[in-house]
Amino acid sequence: MTFDITRKDLIEWGSACLVFLSGAMTGHYAAIGMNAVQWAGAGAAVLGSVTIAVAVRVWPPKGAPVKAED
């Protein structure tokens, strides 16, 4: 049984780890206590990491044919 880890797998798992890590850090610091500026930064970090994770999965691969809309 062989496991072939591709570049795509590494990128997808890396982006998922980024979402988990930013959410975990936000939750940790929220439990300690944050001011409004820190909340804004934490929200931007979480939204940014989710955006990266979605873009990695939705963006067409390099060299993929692009469908023309009618």
C-alpha contacts under 8 A as a table, 3 or more apart, distances in Angstrom:
res1	aa1	res2	aa2	distance
5	I	9	D	6.22
5	I	10	L	7.19
6	T	9	D	5.19
6	T	10	L	6.48
7	R	10	L	5.12
7	R	11	I	6.23
8	K	11	I	5.15
8	K	12	E	6.13
9	D	12	E	5.19
9	D	13	W	6.04
10	L	13	W	5.26
10	L	14	G	5.83
11	I	14	G	5.01
11	I	15	S	6.15
11	I	56	V	7.40
12	E	15	S	5.27
12	E	16	A	6.26
12	E	53	A	7.05
12	E	56	V	6.60
12	E	57	R	7.10
13	W	16	A	4.99
13	W	17	C	6.11
14	G	17	C	5.08
14	G	18	L	6.21
15	S	18	L	4.92
15	S	19	V	6.39
15	S	49	S	7.16
15	S	52	I	6.61
15	S	53	A	5.00
15	S	56	V	7.65
16	A	19	V	5.19
16	A	20	F	6.29
16	A	53	A	6.28
17	C	20	F	5.00
17	C	21	L	5.93
18	L	21	L	5.12
18	L	22	S	6.05
18	L	49	S	6.09
19	V	22	S	5.34
19	V	23	G	6.08
19	V	46	V	6.58
19	V	49	S	5.17
19	V	50	V	5.89
19	V	53	A	7.40
20	F	23	G	5.21
20	F	24	A	5.99
21	L	24	A	5.08
21	L	25	M	6.08
22	S	25	M	5.22
22	S	26	T	6.08
22	S	42	A	7.82
22	S	45	A	6.48
22	S	46	V	5.64
22	S	49	S	7.26
23	G	26	T	5.08
23	G	27	G	6.11
23	G	46	V	6.09
24	A	27	G	5.11
24	A	28	H	6.10
25	M	28	H	5.02
25	M	29	Y	6.15
26	T	29	Y	5.33
26	T	30	A	5.90
26	T	42	A	5.79
26	T	46	V	7.92
27	G	30	A	4.99
27	G	31	A	6.19
28	H	31	A	5.28
28	H	32	I	6.59
29	Y	32	I	5.00
29	Y	33	G	6.05
29	Y	34	M	6.57
30	A	33	G	4.97
30	A	34	M	5.72
30	A	39	W	7.99
34	M	37	V	7.98
34	M	38	Q	5.68
34	M	39	W	6.29
35	N	38	Q	5.37
35	N	39	W	6.26
36	A	39	W	4.99
36	A	40	A	6.20
37	V	40	A	5.08
37	V	41	G	6.28
38	Q	41	G	5.05
38	Q	42	A	6.06
39	W	42	A	5.06
39	W	43	G	6.04
40	A	43	G	5.13
40	A	44	A	6.18
41	G	44	A	5.08
41	G	45	A	6.16
42	A	45	A	5.03
42	A	46	V	6.22
43	G	46	V	5.21
43	G	47	L	6.07
44	A	47	L	5.16
44	A	48	G	5.83
45	A	48	G	5.07
45	A	49	S	6.14
46	V	49	S	5.24
46	V	50	V	6.21
47	L	50	V	5.12
47	L	51	T	6.05
48	G	51	T	5.01
48	G	52	I	6.27
49	S	52	I	5.06
49	S	53	A	6.25
50	V	53	A	5.03
50	V	54	V	6.18
51	T	54	V	5.20
51	T	55	A	6.04
52	I	55	A	5.09
52	I	56	V	6.09
53	A	56	V	5.28
53	A	57	R	6.53
54	V	57	R	5.29
54	V	58	V	6.02
55	A	58	V	5.13
55	A	59	W	5.44
56	V	59	W	5.80
60	P	64	A	6.37
61	P	64	A	5.53
